[in-house]
């Protein structure tokens, strides 16, 4: 595994008991080098070592195809893990289908950001509640849920976390069965809020999860870019939402509201294993736990900058 050194690295990983927790840390990557058995790689060399690919790709498992064109680049699961662990200083063991990064943008720079891809095989998610969800009320429930865990977080020595509001209100396209929204979150003691942009693509036997995380100062870029990624992402034939067979296929125990609510899902009467993996971005870390009340996370700090 590679190890990254740079001029300023300060990672804070917080613990949470919710289904979805977002944690912030300051990592300034103005320049980076990578150490591997005594060999140091520049940030550009590290970027190239990730072997980013363009064009049309099929994700592992064969259920999803993405026509990336020239705007995006794909990192396979192994190289995505290298970026998450060696490049962005997160713990190993991230089980994703890979990552999407903006084409030609070094992910170790401040301009870099990424989209972590996972798949929830919980079954066919009914969109029958699409027209009945009051997203303002749902946001209030989510804010209360987030605040309810702050006492525990503070007692454990971590900063309080706050859901500021929608950076972009949830929107569901019934014709394509694609769902997206964005949240703004803040952690006490940090100077910059986080943008968590979420995309869900409904399929025959589960949901494709695309989570892009960046700083709020990147919101216009992300909001402009993510719809393009959404448009070129589809399930393959036989795995599409319209391929659902009620006689043979399993139906998930939750609807669209749960995809947005995360931990609040328990209060709404259903349980969703939303994001049961650890995802990370160089500034922000998302932790999804498999069960409500589970405790995941530990403090990780970066190596001190190497002296010339």
C-alpha positions as CSV (number, residue, x, y, z in Angstrom):
1,X,0.0,0.0,0.0
2,X,1.1,3.5,-0.7
3,X,1.6,6.2,2.0
4,X,0.9,9.9,1.2
5,X,2.9,12.8,2.6
6,X,2.1,16.5,2.0
7,X,2.4,20.0,3.4
8,X,-0.7,19.8,5.6
9,X,-2.7,16.8,6.6
10,X,-5.1,16.6,9.5
11,X,-7.8,14.0,9.3
12,X,-10.6,13.7,11.8
13,X,-12.8,10.7,11.8
14,X,-15.9,10.8,14.0
15,X,-18.1,8.0,15.3
16,X,-21.8,7.8,15.0
17,X,-24.7,5.5,15.7
18,X,-26.9,6.5,12.7
19,X,-27.3,4.6,9.5
20,X,-25.6,7.4,7.7
21,X,-23.1,9.8,9.3
22,X,-21.0,12.4,7.7
23,X,-17.8,13.5,9.3
24,X,-15.4,16.2,8.3
25,X,-11.7,16.7,8.4
26,X,-9.2,19.2,7.1
27,X,-6.9,17.8,4.5
28,X,-5.0,20.3,2.3
29,X,-3.4,18.6,-0.7
30,X,-1.3,21.3,-2.4
31,X,1.3,18.7,-3.3
32,X,1.7,15.1,-2.5
33,X,4.3,12.4,-2.7
34,X,3.8,8.7,-2.3
35,X,6.2,6.3,-0.5
36,X,6.3,2.7,-1.7
37,X,9.2,0.6,-0.4
38,X,11.5,3.6,-0.4
39,X,10.3,5.0,-3.7
40,X,8.5,8.4,-3.7
41,X,5.9,9.2,-6.3
42,X,4.7,12.7,-7.2
43,X,1.0,13.5,-7.1
44,X,0.8,13.1,-10.8
45,X,2.6,9.8,-10.7
46,X,0.2,8.6,-8.0
47,X,-2.7,9.7,-10.2
48,X,-1.4,7.8,-13.2
49,X,-0.8,4.7,-11.0
50,X,-4.6,4.5,-10.4
51,X,-5.0,3.6,-14.1
52,X,-8.2,5.7,-14.7
53,X,-10.2,4.6,-17.7
54,X,-12.7,6.4,-19.9
55,X,-15.5,5.4,-22.3
56,X,-18.2,2.8,-21.7
57,X,-17.7,0.6,-18.7
58,X,-19.7,-2.2,-17.1
59,X,-19.5,-2.3,-13.3
60,X,-18.5,-5.5,-11.5
61,X,-21.4,-7.9,-11.4
62,X,-22.6,-6.8,-14.9
63,X,-25.8,-5.1,-13.6
64,X,-24.8,-1.5,-14.5
65,X,-23.3,0.1,-17.5
66,X,-21.9,3.7,-17.6
67,X,-21.1,5.6,-20.8
68,X,-18.5,8.0,-19.3
69,X,-17.3,9.7,-22.5
70,X,-14.6,12.2,-22.0
71,X,-16.0,13.9,-18.9
72,X,-15.4,11.2,-16.3
73,X,-12.9,8.5,-15.5
74,X,-13.4,5.2,-13.7
75,X,-11.3,3.6,-11.1
76,X,-11.8,-0.1,-10.5
77,X,-12.5,-1.3,-6.9
78,X,-8.8,-2.1,-6.3
79,X,-7.6,1.3,-7.5
80,X,-10.5,3.1,-5.8
81,X,-9.3,1.4,-2.5
82,X,-5.8,2.7,-3.2
83,X,-7.0,6.2,-3.6
84,X,-9.3,6.0,-0.5
85,X,-6.6,4.6,1.7
86,X,-3.2,5.8,0.4
87,X,-4.4,9.0,-1.2
88,X,-7.0,10.3,1.2
89,X,-5.9,8.6,4.4
90,X,-8.8,6.4,5.2
91,X,-8.9,2.9,6.8
92,X,-8.8,-0.1,4.5
93,X,-11.7,-2.5,3.8
94,X,-13.9,-0.2,1.6
95,X,-16.1,-2.5,-0.5
96,X,-17.2,-0.5,-3.5
97,X,-17.8,-1.1,-7.2
98,X,-15.2,1.5,-7.9
99,X,-15.2,5.3,-8.2
100,X,-15.8,8.0,-10.7
101,X,-13.6,11.1,-10.8
102,X,-13.7,14.1,-13.1
103,X,-11.5,13.5,-16.1
104,X,-8.1,15.1,-16.0
105,X,-8.4,16.3,-12.5
106,X,-5.9,14.9,-10.0
107,X,-7.9,13.7,-7.0
108,X,-5.1,14.8,-4.6
109,X,-5.6,18.4,-5.5
110,X,-8.2,20.7,-3.9
111,X,-10.1,20.7,-7.1
112,X,-10.4,16.9,-7.0
113,X,-13.5,15.1,-5.8
114,X,-15.0,11.7,-6.4
115,X,-18.1,9.5,-6.6
116,X,-18.1,6.3,-4.7
117,X,-20.3,3.5,-6.3
118,X,-22.0,0.7,-4.3
119,X,-25.0,-1.5,-4.8
120,X,-27.7,-2.4,-2.3
121,X,-29.2,-5.7,-3.2
122,X,-32.2,-5.3,-0.9
123,X,-34.8,-5.9,-3.6
124,X,-37.2,-4.0,-5.8
125,X,-37.9,-0.6,-4.2
126,X,-41.5,0.5,-4.8
127,X,-41.9,4.2,-5.9
128,X,-45.6,4.2,-4.9
129,X,-44.8,6.9,-2.3
130,X,-43.2,9.3,-4.8
131,X,-46.0,11.8,-4.8
132,X,-46.7,11.6,-1.1
133,X,-43.4,12.5,0.5
134,X,-43.2,15.9,2.3
135,X,-39.5,16.6,2.0
136,X,-39.6,19.5,4.4
137,X,-41.1,17.4,7.1
138,X,-38.6,14.6,6.3
139,X,-35.8,17.1,6.6
140,X,-37.0,18.1,10.1
141,X,-37.0,14.5,11.2
142,X,-33.5,14.0,9.8
143,X,-32.2,17.1,11.6
144,X,-33.7,15.9,14.9
145,X,-32.2,12.5,14.3
146,X,-28.8,14.0,13.7
147,X,-29.0,16.2,16.7
148,X,-30.1,13.4,19.0
149,X,-26.7,11.7,18.6
150,X,-24.7,14.8,19.3
151,X,-24.7,14.3,23.1
152,X,-23.2,10.9,22.6
153,X,-20.7,12.2,20.2
154,X,-19.6,15.0,22.5
155,X,-19.3,12.6,25.5
156,X,-17.0,10.5,23.3
157,X,-14.8,13.5,22.6
158,X,-16.0,14.3,19.1
159,X,-17.5,17.4,17.6
160,X,-21.2,17.9,17.2
161,X,-22.6,17.3,13.7
162,X,-25.5,19.3,12.2
163,X,-27.6,18.8,9.1
164,X,-28.0,22.4,7.8
165,X,-30.5,21.6,5.1
166,X,-31.1,20.7,1.5
167,X,-28.4,21.9,-0.8
168,X,-30.7,20.5,-3.5
169,X,-34.2,19.2,-2.6
170,X,-34.9,15.6,-3.5
171,X,-36.1,15.0,-7.1
172,X,-37.5,11.7,-8.4
173,X,-37.9,11.0,-12.2
174,X,-40.6,8.5,-12.6
175,X,-39.7,7.8,-16.2
176,X,-36.1,6.8,-15.5
177,X,-36.5,5.7,-11.9
178,X,-33.6,7.9,-10.9
179,X,-33.5,9.8,-7.6
180,X,-31.2,12.6,-6.5
181,X,-30.7,15.1,-3.7
182,X,-28.0,17.0,-1.9
183,X,-27.4,17.8,1.8
184,X,-25.4,20.5,3.5
185,X,-23.8,19.4,6.7
186,X,-21.6,21.1,9.3
187,X,-19.4,19.9,12.1
188,X,-18.5,22.1,15.0
189,X,-15.0,23.5,14.8
190,X,-14.7,23.2,11.0
191,X,-14.5,26.2,8.7
192,X,-16.2,24.7,5.7
193,X,-19.5,22.8,5.4
194,X,-19.8,19.6,3.4
195,X,-21.8,18.9,0.3
196,X,-23.2,15.4,0.1
197,X,-24.7,14.8,-3.3
198,X,-26.7,11.6,-3.5
199,X,-27.9,9.7,-6.6
200,X,-30.0,6.5,-6.4
201,X,-30.9,4.5,-9.5
202,X,-33.6,1.9,-8.9
203,X,-33.2,-1.5,-10.4
204,X,-35.0,-4.8,-10.6
205,X,-33.3,-6.3,-7.6
206,X,-31.7,-3.4,-5.8
207,X,-30.5,0.2,-5.9
208,X,-27.3,1.6,-7.4
209,X,-25.8,4.1,-4.9
210,X,-23.7,7.0,-6.2
211,X,-22.4,9.3,-3.4
212,X,-20.4,12.4,-4.4
213,X,-18.9,14.4,-1.5
214,X,-17.2,17.7,-1.8
215,X,-16.9,21.1,-0.2
216,X,-19.8,23.6,-0.3
217,X,-17.5,25.8,-2.4
218,X,-17.7,23.2,-5.1
219,X,-21.5,22.9,-5.1
220,X,-22.0,24.6,-8.5
221,X,-19.5,22.3,-10.2
222,X,-21.0,19.2,-8.6
223,X,-24.6,20.2,-9.3
224,X,-23.7,20.9,-12.9
225,X,-21.7,17.7,-13.3
226,X,-23.7,15.1,-11.5
227,X,-26.8,15.2,-13.8
228,X,-24.5,14.3,-16.7
229,X,-23.3,11.3,-14.8
230,X,-26.8,10.4,-13.9
231,X,-27.9,10.5,-17.5
232,X,-25.2,8.0,-18.7
233,X,-25.8,5.5,-15.9
234,X,-28.3,2.6,-16.4
235,X,-28.9,-0.9,-15.4
236,X,-28.3,-3.5,-18.1
237,X,-31.0,-5.4,-19.9
238,X,-32.8,-7.8,-17.5
239,X,-31.7,-5.8,-14.4
240,X,-33.8,-2.7,-15.1
241,X,-36.6,-1.5,-12.9
242,X,-39.2,-2.3,-15.6
243,X,-37.8,-5.9,-15.7
244,X,-39.3,-6.6,-12.3
245,X,-41.2,-9.9,-12.0
246,X,-43.7,-9.8,-9.1
247,X,-43.9,-13.6,-9.1
248,X,-40.2,-14.2,-8.5
249,X,-38.5,-11.0,-7.4
250,X,-38.1,-9.8,-3.8
251,X,-39.6,-6.5,-2.8
252,X,-37.6,-4.2,-0.5
253,X,-39.1,-3.4,2.9
254,X,-38.8,0.3,2.4
255,X,-39.7,3.0,-0.2
256,X,-38.2,6.2,-1.6
257,X,-38.5,8.1,1.7
258,X,-36.1,5.6,3.4
259,X,-33.5,6.2,0.6
260,X,-33.3,9.8,1.7
261,X,-33.9,9.4,5.4
262,X,-31.2,6.9,6.3
263,X,-31.3,6.5,10.1
264,X,-34.7,8.2,10.3
265,X,-36.0,5.1,8.5
266,X,-36.4,3.3,11.8
267,X,-38.8,6.0,13.0
268,X,-40.8,5.8,9.7
269,X,-41.4,2.1,10.3
270,X,-38.9,0.4,8.0
271,X,-35.2,-0.4,8.1
272,X,-32.9,0.3,5.2
273,X,-29.3,-0.8,5.0
274,X,-28.4,2.4,3.2
275,X,-24.7,2.7,2.5
276,X,-23.5,-0.3,4.6
277,X,-19.9,0.6,3.8
278,X,-17.3,3.1,4.7
279,X,-16.8,5.7,2.0
280,X,-14.3,8.6,2.1
281,X,-13.3,11.8,0.4
282,X,-10.2,13.7,1.1
283,X,-12.1,16.3,3.1
284,X,-15.2,14.4,4.3
285,X,-15.8,10.9,5.4
286,X,-19.2,9.1,5.1
287,X,-19.8,6.1,7.4
288,X,-22.7,3.8,6.8
289,X,-23.4,1.2,9.5
290,X,-25.3,-2.0,8.9
291,X,-27.5,-1.7,11.9
292,X,-28.9,1.2,13.9
293,X,-26.9,1.7,17.0
294,X,-23.8,0.0,15.6
295,X,-20.5,1.8,16.3
296,X,-18.0,2.2,13.5
297,X,-15.0,4.5,13.3
298,X,-11.8,5.5,14.9
299,X,-9.4,8.4,14.8
300,X,-7.0,8.4,11.9
301,X,-4.3,11.0,11.6
302,X,-2.0,11.5,8.6
303,X,1.7,11.1,8.6
304,X,3.6,14.3,9.5
305,X,5.0,16.1,6.4
306,X,8.4,14.8,5.5
307,X,11.2,17.3,5.8
308,X,13.2,17.9,2.6
